[in-house]
């Protein structure tokens, strides 16, 4: 493949990527607006509503981090999944049996452990200097720049 073709291919993929991110963001904003209108229409706010809004906020934040860094932090989808499972428990606690509660709680524990393990691995075994794009892990660490 020629350099020009290679560059054009990368440019096309970047446009597709940005298009997908725009669609995800707009769809998330529409869903969040619908959730807010539903709360206003009902005249009350429940824990499930708040958790749903938090999920939408996390999706928008994930898109923002992805746009800034060009990388998708693995922990963010884990956090979203944890909140989604907690929302499921909050909504359907009366309608699910004890084994399903144990299964969902176990899934939350596994996801939480995974996020903790990833965070520990990033802290304990950081990337060597120059092994990633500049500024890439600024969003995913608590380390301050000198």
N, C-alpha and C positions, 0 to 999 in steps of 0.2 A: 504494500500500500504506500502511496506517495505521502509525503509530508502534508501537502495541501489537502488531500483526501482525508488524512488522519485528523487534521485540524478541523475540517468541516464536519466530520463525524462527531468529534468531541463537542463542537459548538451546537450541533443538532441535539445531542443527548442533554446538554446543559439546558437548552430551551425546553425540552420535554420535561426535565426535572423541575424547572421553575414553573412550568404550566401546571404540573401535578401539585406543587406546593401551593400555588394560588388557588387551585380547586379545593384542596384540603382546608385552607384557611377560610375561604368564602363559605364552604359548607359548614365548617365549625361555627363561624359567626352566625350563620342563619339558624343553626340548631340552638345556639345559645340564646339568640333573640326569641325563638319559639318557646324555649324553656321559661324565659323571663315573662313573656306574654301569658303563658299558662299559669304561672304563679300569680300574676296580677289578676287574671280572670278568676282564679280560685279564691283570691283574697287571703292567701296564706302561703307561708314558706315552710317546707318540710326539710328534714335532714337529707332525704333522697334528692330533693331539688338542689340543695347546696352542693352535695357530692357530685351531681351531674354537672353543675356549673364549674366545679373544680376540675373535672375531667376535661371539659372544653378549654378551660384556661391552660391546662397542662399541654394539650395538643397544640394550641397556638404558641405557647412558649417553646415547645419542641421544634416547631417550624422555624421560629426565630433563631434558635441556637443552630439549627441546620443551615439556615441561610448565612449566618455570620461565620460559621466555622467550616462549612462544607462537609461536616461529619455528623453522624447521628449518634449521640451518646446513648449507650445501651441501657443505662439506668433509667432514663426518662420513660420509655415504654413500660419498664417494670413498675415504676411508680403509678403510671396510669392504670395498669392492670390491677394493682393492689387496691386503688381507689374504686375501680369498677367492681371488684369482688366485694369490697366493703359496702358499696351501694346496693349490690344484689342482696346481701344479707340484711341490710337495713330495710329494704323494700319488702322482701318475701319471707321474713323470719317466721311469720305465722303459718305460711303455706309450705314450708319445706320440712322434711323429716330430719331427725338427729344425725343420720349418716351423711346426709347432704351438707349439713352444717359443719360436720367434722371434715368433710372433703374440701369445702370452700375455705375453712380456716387453715387446713393443711396447705392448700395452694397459696394462701396469703403468706404463710410461714416460709414456704419454699421460695417464693418471689422475694420476700424480705431478706432471706438469707443470701440469695443470689445477688441482690443489690449491695448488701454488706460485703460480700466476698469480692465483688468487682471493685468496690470502693477501696477495700483493703489492698487488693492487688495493684491498683493504680498508685496508691500511696507507697506501698512497700517496694514495688518494682516499677518505678517511673520510666518513661521512655528516655533513652539516651538523647543528649542534645543533638539536634539536627535530624532526628529520626522521624519527625512529623512536621507538618506545616507550622510556620510561626503563628503563635497565638491560638493554636488549636485547642489546647486543653485549658485555656484560661477560664472557660465556662464550666469546666467539670472538676475543678479542684479548689481547695480552699487556700492554696498557696498564694502568697502575694509576690508580685513582681518586684525585683530589687530596684 
